[in-house]
Amino acid sequence: MENTTKKTDIRIIKTKKAIREATLRLLSHKSIEDISITELAVEAQINRKTFYNYYQSIYQVIEEIENEAVEKFVSAIKATDWYNGETLDFYKLFLCVTEAVSNNMEFFGYLLNISKTSRLIVKVETRLKEKGKDYFSRYLDVDEDLIALVMDYVVSGMFSVYRKWSQTGKKIPVDVLAKNVGVMSLGTVNAMLEEYSLDTKKLSLK
């Protein structure tokens, strides 16, 4: 009975994964409004009935993809000691984020190939900006509007860099990419802190 349950669980996981990846592939060259369930089922190599066993609509698939993308980033950040109680280590922060992308390239490869104006990408970036704002608000005594502005700049720039990196064959090593993104982001944050005469010693890039 237990083995049967495990096989069923594995089959469900594989089927839903196939549906999500098929959705991302289709989104890379057409808008969500132009994707039919029949087309999606064919792309995922399943039938329409199987699709409706797991999802009510393609928008529900999109929501699941969005949640998965954000969770992968957040989990990577939580698992890294980028804040030691006094200093924010931007190198560790962006290394863990970049490694999260690299280690899940099958998933993020599809995601990064979608147009940056896609509703899905906009939603993922927006949620990451909100998460980033929440994190930094805990550690820095900075006006929330300023933090939101910096997060907008940093997250949008980060996605742009990762998209280019993915589309050009990931020629730059992960650690170098993380270092470069960290340097650029740190420069932005430090410039903002200096402008408002805040403590820049809390931030570092090691």
C-alpha positions as CSV (number, residue, x, y, z in Angstrom):
1,M,0.0,0.0,0.0
2,E,2.8,2.4,0.9
3,N,4.7,1.7,-2.3
4,T,1.6,2.3,-4.3
5,T,1.1,5.6,-2.6
6,K,4.7,6.6,-3.3
7,K,4.3,5.7,-7.0
8,T,1.2,7.8,-7.1
9,D,2.9,10.7,-5.4
10,I,5.8,10.5,-7.8
11,R,3.5,10.4,-10.8
12,I,1.6,13.4,-9.6
13,I,4.8,15.4,-9.0
14,K,6.1,14.5,-12.5
15,T,2.8,15.3,-14.2
16,K,2.5,18.7,-12.5
17,K,6.2,19.5,-13.3
18,A,5.5,18.6,-17.0
19,I,2.6,21.0,-17.0
20,R,4.5,23.8,-15.4
21,E,7.4,23.4,-17.8
22,A,5.1,23.2,-20.8
23,T,3.5,26.4,-19.7
24,L,6.9,28.2,-19.4
25,R,7.9,26.9,-22.8
26,L,4.8,28.3,-24.4
27,L,5.0,31.6,-22.5
28,S,8.5,32.1,-24.0
29,H,6.9,32.8,-27.4
30,K,3.3,33.7,-26.8
31,S,1.0,35.5,-24.3
32,I,-1.0,33.6,-21.7
33,E,-4.2,34.7,-23.4
34,D,-3.2,32.9,-26.6
35,I,-2.5,29.5,-24.9
36,S,-5.3,27.0,-24.9
37,I,-5.6,24.1,-22.5
38,T,-5.5,21.7,-25.5
39,E,-2.3,23.2,-26.7
40,L,-0.8,23.1,-23.2
41,A,-1.9,19.4,-22.8
42,V,-0.2,18.5,-26.1
43,E,3.0,20.4,-25.1
44,A,3.0,18.5,-21.7
45,Q,2.2,15.2,-23.4
46,I,-0.9,14.6,-21.4
47,N,-4.6,14.9,-22.2
48,R,-7.1,17.6,-21.2
49,K,-8.7,15.4,-18.6
50,T,-5.3,14.9,-16.9
51,F,-4.8,18.7,-16.8
52,Y,-8.1,19.2,-15.1
53,N,-7.3,16.6,-12.5
54,Y,-4.7,19.0,-11.1
55,Y,-5.7,22.5,-12.2
56,Q,-8.8,24.5,-12.9
57,S,-7.2,26.9,-15.3
58,I,-3.8,27.9,-16.8
59,Y,-3.9,30.9,-14.4
60,Q,-3.7,28.4,-11.5
61,V,-0.6,26.9,-13.1
62,I,0.9,30.4,-13.4
63,E,0.3,31.1,-9.7
64,E,2.0,27.8,-8.8
65,I,5.0,28.7,-10.9
66,E,5.1,32.2,-9.3
67,N,5.1,30.7,-5.8
68,E,7.7,28.1,-6.7
69,A,10.1,30.8,-8.1
70,V,9.8,33.1,-5.1
71,E,10.1,30.2,-2.7
72,K,13.4,29.0,-4.3
73,F,14.9,32.5,-3.9
74,V,13.6,33.0,-0.4
75,S,14.8,29.5,0.8
76,A,18.2,30.2,-0.6
77,I,18.5,33.5,1.2
78,K,17.2,32.0,4.5
79,A,19.8,29.2,4.3
80,T,22.8,31.5,4.0
81,D,24.5,33.4,6.8
82,W,24.6,36.7,4.9
83,Y,23.8,38.7,8.0
84,N,25.9,38.2,11.1
85,G,24.0,40.5,13.4
86,E,26.0,43.6,12.4
87,T,27.1,43.4,8.8
88,L,25.1,42.5,5.6
89,D,27.5,40.5,3.3
90,F,26.3,41.2,-0.2
91,Y,28.7,38.7,-1.7
92,K,27.1,35.8,0.2
93,L,23.6,37.2,-0.5
94,F,24.0,37.3,-4.2
95,L,26.1,34.1,-4.4
96,C,23.2,32.2,-2.7
97,V,20.7,33.8,-5.1
98,T,22.8,33.1,-8.1
99,E,23.4,29.5,-7.1
100,A,19.7,29.0,-6.6
101,V,19.3,30.0,-10.2
102,S,22.1,27.8,-11.4
103,N,21.1,24.8,-9.3
104,N,17.5,25.0,-10.7
105,M,18.5,26.0,-14.2
106,E,15.9,23.6,-15.8
107,F,13.2,25.7,-14.1
108,F,14.8,29.1,-14.2
109,G,16.1,28.6,-17.8
110,Y,12.5,28.6,-19.0
111,L,11.5,31.4,-16.7
112,L,14.4,33.7,-17.8
113,N,13.6,33.2,-21.4
114,I,10.1,34.7,-21.0
115,S,9.7,38.3,-22.0
116,K,10.6,40.7,-19.2
117,T,7.2,42.3,-19.7
118,S,5.3,39.0,-19.1
119,R,2.7,39.2,-16.4
120,L,4.4,36.2,-14.7
121,I,7.8,37.8,-14.6
122,V,6.4,41.1,-13.4
123,K,4.6,39.3,-10.5
124,V,7.7,37.3,-9.5
125,E,9.8,40.5,-9.5
126,T,7.2,42.4,-7.5
127,R,7.0,39.7,-4.9
128,L,10.8,39.5,-4.6
129,K,10.9,43.3,-4.2
130,E,8.4,43.1,-1.4
131,K,10.4,40.3,0.3
132,G,13.6,42.3,0.0
133,K,11.9,45.3,1.4
134,D,10.7,43.3,4.4
135,Y,14.2,41.8,5.0
136,F,16.1,45.1,4.8
137,S,13.6,47.0,6.9
138,R,14.6,44.7,9.8
139,Y,18.3,45.5,9.6
140,L,18.5,49.1,8.4
141,D,16.9,52.2,9.9
142,V,15.9,53.6,6.5
143,D,12.7,55.1,5.2
144,E,10.6,52.3,3.7
145,D,10.0,54.3,0.5
146,L,13.8,54.4,0.0
147,I,14.2,50.7,0.5
148,A,11.4,50.1,-1.9
149,L,13.1,52.2,-4.5
150,V,16.4,50.4,-4.0
151,M,14.7,47.0,-4.2
152,D,13.0,48.0,-7.4
153,Y,16.4,48.9,-8.9
154,V,18.3,45.9,-7.6
155,V,15.8,43.2,-8.4
156,S,15.0,44.5,-11.8
157,G,18.7,44.8,-12.6
158,M,19.4,41.3,-11.2
159,F,16.8,39.7,-13.4
160,S,18.2,41.5,-16.4
161,V,21.7,40.2,-15.7
162,Y,20.5,36.7,-15.1
163,R,18.4,36.7,-18.2
164,K,21.4,37.8,-20.3
165,W,23.6,35.3,-18.6
166,S,21.2,32.5,-19.3
167,Q,20.6,33.4,-22.9
168,T,24.3,33.7,-23.7
169,G,25.3,30.3,-22.5
170,K,26.2,31.1,-18.8
171,K,29.8,31.9,-19.8
172,I,30.6,33.7,-16.6
173,P,31.2,31.4,-13.6
174,V,28.5,31.6,-10.9
175,D,30.8,33.0,-8.3
176,V,32.0,35.8,-10.6
177,L,28.5,36.6,-11.6
178,A,27.4,36.8,-8.0
179,K,30.4,39.0,-7.2
180,N,29.6,41.4,-10.0
181,V,25.9,41.7,-9.2
182,G,26.9,42.2,-5.6
183,V,29.3,45.0,-6.4
184,M,26.8,46.8,-8.5
185,S,24.0,46.4,-5.9
186,L,26.2,47.3,-3.0
187,G,27.3,50.5,-4.8
188,T,23.7,51.5,-5.2
189,V,22.8,50.8,-1.6
190,N,25.9,52.5,-0.2
191,A,25.3,55.6,-2.4
192,M,21.8,55.8,-1.1
193,L,22.9,55.5,2.5
194,E,25.7,58.1,2.1
195,E,23.2,60.5,0.5
196,Y,21.0,60.3,3.6
197,S,24.0,60.2,6.0
198,L,23.2,56.7,7.2
199,D,25.7,54.1,8.5
200,T,27.4,52.5,5.5
201,K,29.5,50.3,7.8
202,K,26.6,47.9,8.1
203,L,27.1,46.8,4.5
204,S,30.0,45.0,3.0
205,L,31.2,42.9,0.1
206,K,33.7,40.4,1.2
